[in-house]
């Protein structure tokens, strides 16, 4: 069975390397040095921020269990994190639009560093505080940095098409390569060097501090709506009106919530799915394989977005359908593969089939992120970008909290079936978004819409 893991990992490595190295001059776009410097600066900062996030992932649950907390207590800690992101995320997102995105990014660094420090305490209340801080930081990570990038990109007069270049590279590096390296580095610190499960959190704090220093020294401030006359409630109302009045924004938010809700549910389900009888599986190796699949997806996304005739709204319908089909594998294997009641041992044949399907899903995730970023840059108004993006996370966090609270109430096949239905719904909504976007282009726009509407797909983008 170990041979299967090595073959899968090796095959994915070869495919990713071939895709990246096979790019010719026709697959790239000539950009000025000013843009390259701007892009590389952002990529360095984003990679450091993601390293601070990825380093913590492998040892959170283990650290809590080492402090003597059971599954119920640990579950409540996780729920606190998602609940914090839901309750406070929208507020900090609105503050980012009003007080400045650079300040919000610095706040992310400080908040997450404080969250890492709380991991040194075995006190449940201190750990709960750390989860609340972590939830706030997560909201900032997935809104403030992207909002700063989009605003700064256009403020400097760069071409709209070049945004996709930065998005795809950020996802490839920050969510792919950095994730693999962070997982291996965390394992080295905690196990190989025997520094214990707190060590990865200390390393994460160091990376966040380095990133914060770069932000302070090289980033300029930008705002959504700096008007002093607008308080938080007015900003909330403005964001809600934008979502309610523009079907494209509402559809985009629904699509994002459905896909990310399924994605976060998958994070909790893949381990019991691959080891239903407590089979011995290499969790770290499988995680690295998932991240390779993610990198494969982001590499494919850069090529898809390079085609002038292929719109994001079009190919994402297919990606959502493929994602939905991969979550049917755990259901199908229960009928097609005879279940084993033997405890322990290596992963079963059915588990191997599911792992292959999960790798396909991770590749779809790699395509999803740069694609959804590109659509957000097209449809979300600049003056309330961070606020609206955090509005999108409210139904996502509610959904994940409900799943966490009831994770033992339903069979795992029911959970995967539910996620498959959600992904199928995302495909239908993506089809609707494409039709609505086409109709919107055919209608005369008012001044406000015309000034905020940018269509990066009007010209080819070769990445």
C-alpha beads as a LAMMPS data file, in Angstrom:
LAMMPS data file: protein, C-alpha beads

463 atoms
462 bonds

1 atom types
1 bond types

-500.0 500.0 xlo xhi
-500.0 500.0 ylo yhi
-500.0 500.0 zlo zhi

Masses

1 110.0

Atoms # bond

1 1 1 0.000 0.000 0.000
2 1 1 2.938 2.317 0.591
3 1 1 3.779 1.864 -3.094
4 1 1 0.376 3.331 -3.999
5 1 1 1.046 6.482 -1.946
6 1 1 4.483 6.960 -3.519
7 1 1 3.156 6.371 -7.042
8 1 1 0.321 8.860 -6.552
9 1 1 2.592 11.497 -5.024
10 1 1 5.289 10.960 -7.652
11 1 1 2.826 11.093 -10.545
12 1 1 1.305 14.342 -9.313
13 1 1 4.774 15.839 -8.808
14 1 1 5.755 14.998 -12.380
15 1 1 2.524 16.409 -13.844
16 1 1 2.832 19.675 -11.871
17 1 1 6.489 20.056 -12.867
18 1 1 5.740 19.369 -16.540
19 1 1 2.869 21.889 -16.583
20 1 1 5.015 24.607 -15.035
21 1 1 8.166 23.924 -17.054
22 1 1 6.364 23.461 -20.360
23 1 1 5.196 27.062 -20.467
24 1 1 6.645 28.780 -23.505
25 1 1 6.952 32.445 -24.377
26 1 1 3.475 32.181 -25.899
27 1 1 2.112 31.129 -22.509
28 1 1 3.507 34.157 -20.705
29 1 1 2.770 37.845 -20.804
30 1 1 5.358 40.566 -20.949
31 1 1 4.876 42.880 -17.984
32 1 1 6.876 45.945 -16.945
33 1 1 9.372 45.816 -14.103
34 1 1 7.162 48.092 -11.985
35 1 1 4.375 45.522 -12.030
36 1 1 6.783 42.632 -11.464
37 1 1 8.174 44.349 -8.356
38 1 1 4.664 45.017 -7.074
39 1 1 3.560 41.433 -7.763
40 1 1 6.659 39.850 -6.195
41 1 1 6.329 42.000 -3.077
42 1 1 2.724 40.862 -2.643
43 1 1 3.627 37.222 -3.291
44 1 1 6.337 37.302 -0.615
45 1 1 3.968 38.842 1.943
46 1 1 1.077 36.532 1.048
47 1 1 3.328 33.466 1.259
48 1 1 4.541 34.512 4.718
49 1 1 0.951 35.094 5.856
50 1 1 -0.128 31.680 4.566
51 1 1 2.921 30.041 6.182
52 1 1 1.769 31.517 9.487
53 1 1 -1.618 29.905 8.894
54 1 1 -0.502 26.525 7.500
55 1 1 2.083 25.892 10.225
56 1 1 -0.683 25.782 12.827
57 1 1 -3.034 23.388 11.062
58 1 1 -1.382 19.979 11.582
59 1 1 -1.014 20.284 15.359
60 1 1 -4.066 22.215 16.588
61 1 1 -6.185 19.162 17.425
62 1 1 -3.179 17.237 18.744
63 1 1 -2.105 20.101 21.012
64 1 1 -5.574 20.350 22.554
65 1 1 -5.654 16.589 23.137
66 1 1 -2.209 16.754 24.766
67 1 1 -3.618 19.262 27.218
68 1 1 -6.153 16.608 28.204
69 1 1 -9.291 17.863 26.429
70 1 1 -11.752 15.428 24.881
71 1 1 -13.487 15.507 21.514
72 1 1 -16.426 17.528 22.847
73 1 1 -14.263 20.245 24.383
74 1 1 -12.081 20.406 21.268
75 1 1 -15.171 20.612 19.075
76 1 1 -16.410 23.621 21.041
77 1 1 -13.038 25.301 20.556
78 1 1 -13.313 24.852 16.799
79 1 1 -16.903 26.107 16.806
80 1 1 -15.715 29.191 18.716
81 1 1 -13.247 29.930 15.919
82 1 1 -15.827 29.734 13.148
83 1 1 -18.390 31.568 15.263
84 1 1 -15.902 34.354 15.940
85 1 1 -15.210 34.656 12.220
86 1 1 -18.941 34.935 11.584
87 1 1 -19.728 37.466 14.349
88 1 1 -16.659 39.693 14.237
89 1 1 -15.443 39.115 10.696
90 1 1 -17.972 41.422 9.065
91 1 1 -17.163 44.192 11.541
92 1 1 -13.422 44.030 10.950
93 1 1 -14.064 43.792 7.208
94 1 1 -16.047 47.018 7.302
95 1 1 -13.328 48.660 9.371
96 1 1 -10.824 47.593 6.716
97 1 1 -12.829 49.430 4.040
98 1 1 -13.140 52.534 6.198
99 1 1 -9.896 52.666 8.196
100 1 1 -7.590 51.186 5.562
101 1 1 -6.698 47.753 4.162
102 1 1 -3.014 48.050 5.127
103 1 1 -4.031 48.601 8.762
104 1 1 -6.323 45.582 8.500
105 1 1 -3.456 43.414 7.232
106 1 1 -1.276 44.553 10.135
107 1 1 -4.164 43.808 12.503
108 1 1 -4.288 40.288 11.048
109 1 1 -0.615 39.766 11.897
110 1 1 -0.973 41.060 15.455
111 1 1 -4.190 39.139 16.115
112 1 1 -2.799 35.847 14.824
113 1 1 0.467 36.281 16.727
114 1 1 -1.535 36.744 19.944
115 1 1 -3.547 33.642 19.046
116 1 1 -0.293 31.673 18.692
117 1 1 0.906 32.876 22.078
118 1 1 -2.235 31.541 23.794
119 1 1 -1.261 28.008 22.701
120 1 1 1.361 27.972 25.460
121 1 1 -1.388 27.907 28.097
122 1 1 -3.248 24.692 29.015
123 1 1 -6.125 26.764 30.436
124 1 1 -9.344 26.214 28.500
125 1 1 -10.437 29.859 28.734
126 1 1 -7.110 31.065 27.358
127 1 1 -7.323 28.566 24.497
128 1 1 -10.879 29.718 23.816
129 1 1 -9.629 33.301 23.600
130 1 1 -7.002 32.109 21.150
131 1 1 -9.659 30.502 18.940
132 1 1 -11.714 33.716 18.966
133 1 1 -8.647 35.724 17.939
134 1 1 -7.880 33.137 15.284
135 1 1 -11.400 33.423 13.867
136 1 1 -11.040 37.197 13.547
137 1 1 -7.635 36.752 11.895
138 1 1 -9.033 34.256 9.380
139 1 1 -11.668 36.743 8.245
140 1 1 -8.976 39.354 7.677
141 1 1 -6.721 36.897 5.848
142 1 1 -9.377 36.072 3.268
143 1 1 -10.617 39.611 2.706
144 1 1 -8.174 42.394 3.638
145 1 1 -5.202 41.170 1.598
146 1 1 -7.205 40.595 -1.571
147 1 1 -8.998 43.933 -1.125
148 1 1 -5.670 45.748 -0.706
149 1 1 -4.239 44.016 -3.775
150 1 1 -7.160 44.839 -6.083
151 1 1 -7.353 48.487 -4.989
152 1 1 -3.593 49.002 -5.156
153 1 1 -3.385 47.277 -8.545
154 1 1 -5.803 49.713 -10.148
155 1 1 -4.506 52.709 -8.184
156 1 1 -1.105 52.150 -9.770
157 1 1 -2.649 52.009 -13.231
158 1 1 -1.823 48.377 -14.044
159 1 1 -3.793 46.467 -16.659
160 1 1 -6.900 44.651 -15.290
161 1 1 -5.860 41.395 -17.001
162 1 1 -2.667 41.204 -14.922
163 1 1 -4.694 40.612 -11.740
164 1 1 -5.247 36.998 -12.767
165 1 1 -1.476 36.566 -12.996
166 1 1 -1.038 37.655 -9.382
167 1 1 -4.032 35.613 -8.197
168 1 1 -2.873 32.362 -9.804
169 1 1 0.714 32.744 -8.575
170 1 1 -0.455 33.615 -5.052
171 1 1 -2.622 30.496 -4.905
172 1 1 0.093 28.278 -6.423
173 1 1 2.689 29.481 -3.925
174 1 1 0.761 30.466 -0.794
175 1 1 -1.889 27.740 -0.809
176 1 1 0.163 25.016 -2.500
177 1 1 3.933 25.029 -2.208
178 1 1 4.007 26.910 1.109
179 1 1 1.423 24.515 2.567
180 1 1 3.611 21.496 1.753
181 1 1 6.775 23.096 3.111
182 1 1 4.938 24.319 6.228
183 1 1 3.590 20.838 6.939
184 1 1 7.046 19.302 6.653
185 1 1 8.617 22.098 8.713
186 1 1 5.986 21.742 11.449
187 1 1 6.623 17.985 11.558
188 1 1 10.371 18.608 11.826
189 1 1 9.970 21.068 14.694
190 1 1 7.426 19.089 16.691
191 1 1 8.579 15.503 16.125
192 1 1 12.023 15.246 14.537
193 1 1 13.612 17.914 16.741
194 1 1 11.283 17.043 19.665
195 1 1 10.367 20.656 20.387
196 1 1 6.778 19.628 21.023
197 1 1 3.429 20.590 19.443
198 1 1 3.694 24.258 20.507
199 1 1 6.818 24.825 18.391
200 1 1 4.959 25.191 15.041
201 1 1 2.846 27.972 16.561
202 1 1 5.990 29.829 17.669
203 1 1 7.397 29.468 14.149
204 1 1 4.113 30.771 12.718
205 1 1 4.355 33.862 14.915
206 1 1 7.884 34.522 13.613
207 1 1 6.773 34.321 9.970
208 1 1 3.842 36.618 10.679
209 1 1 6.161 39.144 12.337
210 1 1 8.482 39.115 9.303
211 1 1 5.531 39.641 6.973
212 1 1 4.223 42.488 9.118
213 1 1 7.629 44.204 8.925
214 1 1 7.514 44.048 5.110
215 1 1 3.970 45.466 5.070
216 1 1 4.946 48.329 7.364
217 1 1 8.001 49.212 5.286
218 1 1 6.756 48.785 1.709
219 1 1 2.939 48.931 1.464
220 1 1 0.907 52.086 0.971
221 1 1 -2.566 52.568 2.430
222 1 1 -5.784 52.330 0.430
223 1 1 -9.436 52.553 1.396
224 1 1 -12.844 51.401 0.262
225 1 1 -14.924 54.343 1.414
226 1 1 -12.976 56.623 3.810
227 1 1 -15.927 58.984 4.221
228 1 1 -16.194 60.155 7.812
229 1 1 -19.972 60.448 7.471
230 1 1 -20.474 56.688 7.216
231 1 1 -20.564 54.614 10.374
232 1 1 -20.419 50.801 10.511
233 1 1 -24.211 50.422 10.339
234 1 1 -24.336 52.562 7.213
235 1 1 -21.574 50.466 5.650
236 1 1 -23.474 47.273 6.499
237 1 1 -26.604 48.673 4.899
238 1 1 -24.665 49.741 1.823
239 1 1 -23.142 46.279 1.431
240 1 1 -26.526 44.609 1.943
241 1 1 -28.108 46.910 -0.648
242 1 1 -25.320 46.105 -3.127
243 1 1 -25.908 42.372 -2.672
244 1 1 -29.697 42.698 -2.870
245 1 1 -29.698 45.035 -5.869
246 1 1 -27.129 43.199 -7.991
247 1 1 -28.013 39.566 -8.675
248 1 1 -24.470 38.869 -9.812
249 1 1 -23.062 39.708 -6.362
250 1 1 -25.741 37.638 -4.615
251 1 1 -25.085 34.661 -6.897
252 1 1 -21.337 34.961 -6.386
253 1 1 -21.800 34.949 -2.609
254 1 1 -24.064 31.890 -2.750
255 1 1 -21.608 30.032 -4.984
256 1 1 -18.711 30.830 -2.686
257 1 1 -20.600 29.741 0.442
258 1 1 -21.730 26.450 -1.116
259 1 1 -18.279 25.514 -2.360
260 1 1 -16.299 26.626 0.690
261 1 1 -18.839 25.051 3.042
262 1 1 -18.336 21.725 1.272
263 1 1 -14.570 22.244 1.269
264 1 1 -14.354 22.871 5.026
265 1 1 -16.640 19.920 5.697
266 1 1 -14.281 17.762 3.633
267 1 1 -11.420 18.811 5.944
268 1 1 -13.197 17.075 8.841
269 1 1 -14.386 14.062 6.837
270 1 1 -11.443 12.820 4.800
271 1 1 -9.640 11.139 7.708
272 1 1 -12.581 8.955 8.870
273 1 1 -13.480 8.297 5.219
274 1 1 -10.050 6.843 4.457
275 1 1 -9.742 4.965 7.771
276 1 1 -13.244 3.801 8.796
277 1 1 -11.763 0.857 10.736
278 1 1 -8.889 2.796 12.243
279 1 1 -6.538 1.832 9.441
280 1 1 -3.030 3.213 9.700
281 1 1 -2.731 5.973 7.107
282 1 1 0.118 8.486 6.625
283 1 1 -1.781 11.685 7.409
284 1 1 1.113 14.016 6.672
285 1 1 1.935 12.300 3.391
286 1 1 -1.698 12.372 2.299
287 1 1 -1.924 16.066 3.223
288 1 1 1.141 16.765 1.065
289 1 1 -0.489 14.810 -1.778
290 1 1 -3.633 16.931 -1.464
291 1 1 -1.532 20.084 -1.654
292 1 1 0.219 18.806 -4.784
293 1 1 -3.207 18.259 -6.315
294 1 1 -4.085 21.804 -5.289
295 1 1 -0.975 23.107 -7.063
296 1 1 -1.955 21.115 -10.147
297 1 1 -5.345 22.830 -10.117
298 1 1 -3.871 26.313 -9.757
299 1 1 -1.496 25.608 -12.652
300 1 1 -4.439 24.482 -14.795
301 1 1 -6.371 27.603 -13.740
302 1 1 -3.614 29.888 -15.021
303 1 1 -3.872 28.222 -18.433
304 1 1 -7.665 28.364 -18.459
305 1 1 -7.678 32.067 -17.622
306 1 1 -5.151 32.663 -20.398
307 1 1 -7.692 31.730 -23.062
308 1 1 -9.533 34.772 -24.374
309 1 1 -12.429 32.665 -25.652
310 1 1 -12.945 30.830 -22.336
311 1 1 -14.736 32.735 -19.591
312 1 1 -14.375 31.917 -15.909
313 1 1 -18.162 31.785 -15.534
314 1 1 -18.256 29.094 -18.198
315 1 1 -15.579 26.596 -17.154
316 1 1 -16.403 26.842 -13.434
317 1 1 -19.749 25.158 -14.128
318 1 1 -17.831 22.046 -15.180
319 1 1 -15.431 22.305 -12.233
320 1 1 -18.337 22.323 -9.769
321 1 1 -19.888 19.273 -11.459
322 1 1 -16.580 17.391 -11.264
323 1 1 -16.282 18.354 -7.591
324 1 1 -19.802 17.073 -6.909
325 1 1 -19.011 13.745 -8.573
326 1 1 -15.879 13.176 -6.452
327 1 1 -17.966 13.319 -3.264
328 1 1 -20.159 10.521 -4.588
329 1 1 -17.206 8.116 -4.431
330 1 1 -17.491 7.449 -0.650
331 1 1 -21.142 6.529 -1.262
332 1 1 -20.445 4.350 -4.299
333 1 1 -17.577 2.454 -2.668
334 1 1 -19.891 1.280 0.125
335 1 1 -21.904 -0.551 -2.529
336 1 1 -19.143 -1.568 -4.954
337 1 1 -16.413 -2.588 -2.511
338 1 1 -16.992 -5.178 0.179
339 1 1 -16.509 -3.501 3.586
340 1 1 -13.892 -4.835 5.977
341 1 1 -14.528 -5.242 9.681
342 1 1 -10.886 -5.838 10.544
343 1 1 -9.485 -3.156 12.813
344 1 1 -6.189 -1.548 11.908
345 1 1 -4.041 -2.597 8.977
346 1 1 -3.389 -0.608 5.810
347 1 1 -5.858 1.434 3.785
348 1 1 -8.441 -0.616 1.899
349 1 1 -9.008 -0.755 -1.870
350 1 1 -12.103 1.402 -1.394
351 1 1 -9.964 3.910 0.507
352 1 1 -7.531 4.075 -2.415
353 1 1 -10.384 4.872 -4.806
354 1 1 -11.630 7.580 -2.485
355 1 1 -8.136 9.057 -2.109
356 1 1 -7.840 9.313 -5.888
357 1 1 -11.213 11.082 -6.020
358 1 1 -10.238 13.419 -3.168
359 1 1 -7.099 14.408 -5.098
360 1 1 -9.338 15.362 -8.034
361 1 1 -11.446 17.458 -5.663
362 1 1 -8.323 19.226 -4.343
363 1 1 -7.336 20.003 -7.932
364 1 1 -10.782 21.560 -8.370
365 1 1 -10.128 23.634 -5.228
366 1 1 -6.895 24.830 -6.825
367 1 1 -8.874 25.984 -9.864
368 1 1 -11.622 27.513 -7.722
369 1 1 -9.540 30.006 -5.724
370 1 1 -7.935 32.103 -8.488
371 1 1 -11.168 31.879 -10.481
372 1 1 -13.400 33.143 -7.660
373 1 1 -10.865 35.902 -6.972
374 1 1 -11.090 36.998 -10.583
375 1 1 -14.899 37.048 -10.480
376 1 1 -14.878 39.000 -7.220
377 1 1 -12.591 41.605 -8.785
378 1 1 -15.136 41.994 -11.606
379 1 1 -18.409 42.127 -9.690
380 1 1 -17.830 43.414 -6.136
381 1 1 -17.828 47.246 -5.807
382 1 1 -14.538 48.644 -4.563
383 1 1 -16.011 50.905 -1.850
384 1 1 -17.380 47.950 0.138
385 1 1 -15.169 45.075 -1.029
386 1 1 -13.977 43.780 2.372
387 1 1 -17.442 44.195 3.931
388 1 1 -19.187 42.250 1.178
389 1 1 -16.525 39.525 1.128
390 1 1 -17.042 38.966 4.850
391 1 1 -20.811 38.995 4.345
392 1 1 -20.234 35.999 2.087
393 1 1 -18.563 34.172 4.978
394 1 1 -21.563 34.445 7.309
395 1 1 -23.582 31.562 5.781
396 1 1 -20.327 29.627 5.338
397 1 1 -19.472 29.845 9.044
398 1 1 -23.041 29.022 10.104
399 1 1 -22.953 25.938 7.912
400 1 1 -19.577 24.747 9.240
401 1 1 -20.655 25.296 12.870
402 1 1 -23.788 23.211 12.280
403 1 1 -21.739 20.440 10.663
404 1 1 -19.220 20.438 13.525
405 1 1 -21.960 20.321 16.125
406 1 1 -23.686 17.383 14.408
407 1 1 -20.674 15.590 12.937
408 1 1 -21.491 12.396 14.857
409 1 1 -25.245 12.560 14.231
410 1 1 -25.163 11.400 10.592
411 1 1 -23.313 8.652 8.704
412 1 1 -20.322 9.892 6.772
413 1 1 -21.954 8.919 3.468
414 1 1 -24.875 11.256 4.238
415 1 1 -22.458 14.111 4.892
416 1 1 -20.657 13.533 1.586
417 1 1 -23.989 13.253 -0.220
418 1 1 -25.083 16.576 1.233
419 1 1 -21.837 18.234 0.093
420 1 1 -22.271 16.730 -3.379
421 1 1 -25.743 18.281 -3.612
422 1 1 -24.350 21.665 -2.540
423 1 1 -21.663 21.513 -5.235
424 1 1 -24.256 20.586 -7.852
425 1 1 -26.302 23.609 -6.727
426 1 1 -23.156 25.759 -7.088
427 1 1 -22.891 24.611 -10.717
428 1 1 -26.488 25.625 -11.389
429 1 1 -25.965 29.031 -9.773
430 1 1 -22.751 29.478 -11.773
431 1 1 -24.766 28.907 -14.948
432 1 1 -27.237 31.534 -13.792
433 1 1 -24.392 33.961 -13.032
434 1 1 -23.028 33.575 -16.549
435 1 1 -26.446 34.325 -18.080
436 1 1 -27.077 37.314 -15.804
437 1 1 -23.602 38.707 -16.540
438 1 1 -24.236 38.449 -20.279
439 1 1 -27.584 40.221 -19.931
440 1 1 -25.967 42.942 -17.815
441 1 1 -23.409 43.644 -20.539
442 1 1 -26.191 44.142 -23.067
443 1 1 -27.996 46.734 -20.925
444 1 1 -26.956 50.414 -20.827
445 1 1 -25.146 51.123 -17.545
446 1 1 -25.548 54.111 -15.325
447 1 1 -22.538 56.182 -14.404
448 1 1 -21.881 54.437 -11.099
449 1 1 -21.986 50.968 -12.624
450 1 1 -19.812 51.977 -15.528
451 1 1 -17.092 53.374 -13.305
452 1 1 -16.890 50.323 -11.076
453 1 1 -17.376 47.678 -13.748
454 1 1 -14.137 46.171 -14.955
455 1 1 -13.977 43.251 -17.337
456 1 1 -10.516 41.697 -17.350
457 1 1 -11.656 39.178 -19.955
458 1 1 -11.924 41.669 -22.771
459 1 1 -8.329 40.940 -23.732
460 1 1 -6.351 37.697 -23.595
461 1 1 -4.260 36.978 -20.531
462 1 1 -1.296 34.667 -21.042
463 1 1 0.233 33.518 -17.813

Bonds

1 1 1 2
2 1 2 3
3 1 3 4
4 1 4 5
5 1 5 6
6 1 6 7
7 1 7 8
8 1 8 9
9 1 9 10
10 1 10 11
11 1 11 12
12 1 12 13
13 1 13 14
14 1 14 15
15 1 15 16
16 1 16 17
17 1 17 18
18 1 18 19
19 1 19 20
20 1 20 21
21 1 21 22
22 1 22 23
23 1 23 24
24 1 24 25
25 1 25 26
26 1 26 27
27 1 27 28
28 1 28 29
29 1 29 30
30 1 30 31
31 1 31 32
32 1 32 33
33 1 33 34
34 1 34 35
35 1 35 36
36 1 36 37
37 1 37 38
38 1 38 39
39 1 39 40
40 1 40 41
41 1 41 42
42 1 42 43
43 1 43 44
44 1 44 45
45 1 45 46
46 1 46 47
47 1 47 48
48 1 48 49
49 1 49 50
50 1 50 51
51 1 51 52
52 1 52 53
53 1 53 54
54 1 54 55
55 1 55 56
56 1 56 57
57 1 57 58
58 1 58 59
59 1 59 60
60 1 60 61
61 1 61 62
62 1 62 63
63 1 63 64
64 1 64 65
65 1 65 66
66 1 66 67
67 1 67 68
68 1 68 69
69 1 69 70
70 1 70 71
71 1 71 72
72 1 72 73
73 1 73 74
74 1 74 75
75 1 75 76
76 1 76 77
77 1 77 78
78 1 78 79
79 1 79 80
80 1 80 81
81 1 81 82
82 1 82 83
83 1 83 84
84 1 84 85
85 1 85 86
86 1 86 87
87 1 87 88
88 1 88 89
89 1 89 90
90 1 90 91
91 1 91 92
92 1 92 93
93 1 93 94
94 1 94 95
95 1 95 96
96 1 96 97
97 1 97 98
98 1 98 99
99 1 99 100
100 1 100 101
101 1 101 102
102 1 102 103
103 1 103 104
104 1 104 105
105 1 105 106
106 1 106 107
107 1 107 108
108 1 108 109
109 1 109 110
110 1 110 111
111 1 111 112
112 1 112 113
113 1 113 114
114 1 114 115
115 1 115 116
116 1 116 117
117 1 117 118
118 1 118 119
119 1 119 120
120 1 120 121
121 1 121 122
122 1 122 123
123 1 123 124
124 1 124 125
125 1 125 126
126 1 126 127
127 1 127 128
128 1 128 129
129 1 129 130
130 1 130 131
131 1 131 132
132 1 132 133
133 1 133 134
134 1 134 135
135 1 135 136
136 1 136 137
137 1 137 138
138 1 138 139
139 1 139 140
140 1 140 141
141 1 141 142
142 1 142 143
143 1 143 144
144 1 144 145
145 1 145 146
146 1 146 147
147 1 147 148
148 1 148 149
149 1 149 150
150 1 150 151
151 1 151 152
152 1 152 153
153 1 153 154
154 1 154 155
155 1 155 156
156 1 156 157
157 1 157 158
158 1 158 159
159 1 159 160
160 1 160 161
161 1 161 162
162 1 162 163
163 1 163 164
164 1 164 165
165 1 165 166
166 1 166 167
167 1 167 168
168 1 168 169
169 1 169 170
170 1 170 171
171 1 171 172
172 1 172 173
173 1 173 174
174 1 174 175
175 1 175 176
176 1 176 177
177 1 177 178
178 1 178 179
179 1 179 180
180 1 180 181
181 1 181 182
182 1 182 183
183 1 183 184
184 1 184 185
185 1 185 186
186 1 186 187
187 1 187 188
188 1 188 189
189 1 189 190
190 1 190 191
191 1 191 192
192 1 192 193
193 1 193 194
194 1 194 195
195 1 195 196
196 1 196 197
197 1 197 198
198 1 198 199
199 1 199 200
200 1 200 201
201 1 201 202
202 1 202 203
203 1 203 204
204 1 204 205
205 1 205 206
206 1 206 207
207 1 207 208
208 1 208 209
209 1 209 210
210 1 210 211
211 1 211 212
212 1 212 213
213 1 213 214
214 1 214 215
215 1 215 216
216 1 216 217
217 1 217 218
218 1 218 219
219 1 219 220
220 1 220 221
221 1 221 222
222 1 222 223
223 1 223 224
224 1 224 225
225 1 225 226
226 1 226 227
227 1 227 228
228 1 228 229
229 1 229 230
230 1 230 231
231 1 231 232
232 1 232 233
233 1 233 234
234 1 234 235
235 1 235 236
236 1 236 237
237 1 237 238
238 1 238 239
239 1 239 240
240 1 240 241
241 1 241 242
242 1 242 243
243 1 243 244
244 1 244 245
245 1 245 246
246 1 246 247
247 1 247 248
248 1 248 249
249 1 249 250
250 1 250 251
251 1 251 252
252 1 252 253
253 1 253 254
254 1 254 255
255 1 255 256
256 1 256 257
257 1 257 258
258 1 258 259
259 1 259 260
260 1 260 261
261 1 261 262
262 1 262 263
263 1 263 264
264 1 264 265
265 1 265 266
266 1 266 267
267 1 267 268
268 1 268 269
269 1 269 270
270 1 270 271
271 1 271 272
272 1 272 273
273 1 273 274
274 1 274 275
275 1 275 276
276 1 276 277
277 1 277 278
278 1 278 279
279 1 279 280
280 1 280 281
281 1 281 282
282 1 282 283
283 1 283 284
284 1 284 285
285 1 285 286
286 1 286 287
287 1 287 288
288 1 288 289
289 1 289 290
290 1 290 291
291 1 291 292
292 1 292 293
293 1 293 294
294 1 294 295
295 1 295 296
296 1 296 297
297 1 297 298
298 1 298 299
299 1 299 300
300 1 300 301
301 1 301 302
302 1 302 303
303 1 303 304
304 1 304 305
305 1 305 306
306 1 306 307
307 1 307 308
308 1 308 309
309 1 309 310
310 1 310 311
311 1 311 312
312 1 312 313
313 1 313 314
314 1 314 315
315 1 315 316
316 1 316 317
317 1 317 318
318 1 318 319
319 1 319 320
320 1 320 321
321 1 321 322
322 1 322 323
323 1 323 324
324 1 324 325
325 1 325 326
326 1 326 327
327 1 327 328
328 1 328 329
329 1 329 330
330 1 330 331
331 1 331 332
332 1 332 333
333 1 333 334
334 1 334 335
335 1 335 336
336 1 336 337
337 1 337 338
338 1 338 339
339 1 339 340
340 1 340 341
341 1 341 342
342 1 342 343
343 1 343 344
344 1 344 345
345 1 345 346
346 1 346 347
347 1 347 348
348 1 348 349
349 1 349 350
350 1 350 351
351 1 351 352
352 1 352 353
353 1 353 354
354 1 354 355
355 1 355 356
356 1 356 357
357 1 357 358
358 1 358 359
359 1 359 360
360 1 360 361
361 1 361 362
362 1 362 363
363 1 363 364
364 1 364 365
365 1 365 366
366 1 366 367
367 1 367 368
368 1 368 369
369 1 369 370
370 1 370 371
371 1 371 372
372 1 372 373
373 1 373 374
374 1 374 375
375 1 375 376
376 1 376 377
377 1 377 378
378 1 378 379
379 1 379 380
380 1 380 381
381 1 381 382
382 1 382 383
383 1 383 384
384 1 384 385
385 1 385 386
386 1 386 387
387 1 387 388
388 1 388 389
389 1 389 390
390 1 390 391
391 1 391 392
392 1 392 393
393 1 393 394
394 1 394 395
395 1 395 396
396 1 396 397
397 1 397 398
398 1 398 399
399 1 399 400
400 1 400 401
401 1 401 402
402 1 402 403
403 1 403 404
404 1 404 405
405 1 405 406
406 1 406 407
407 1 407 408
408 1 408 409
409 1 409 410
410 1 410 411
411 1 411 412
412 1 412 413
413 1 413 414
414 1 414 415
415 1 415 416
416 1 416 417
417 1 417 418
418 1 418 419
419 1 419 420
420 1 420 421
421 1 421 422
422 1 422 423
423 1 423 424
424 1 424 425
425 1 425 426
426 1 426 427
427 1 427 428
428 1 428 429
429 1 429 430
430 1 430 431
431 1 431 432
432 1 432 433
433 1 433 434
434 1 434 435
435 1 435 436
436 1 436 437
437 1 437 438
438 1 438 439
439 1 439 440
440 1 440 441
441 1 441 442
442 1 442 443
443 1 443 444
444 1 444 445
445 1 445 446
446 1 446 447
447 1 447 448
448 1 448 449
449 1 449 450
450 1 450 451
451 1 451 452
452 1 452 453
453 1 453 454
454 1 454 455
455 1 455 456
456 1 456 457
457 1 457 458
458 1 458 459
459 1 459 460
460 1 460 461
461 1 461 462
462 1 462 463
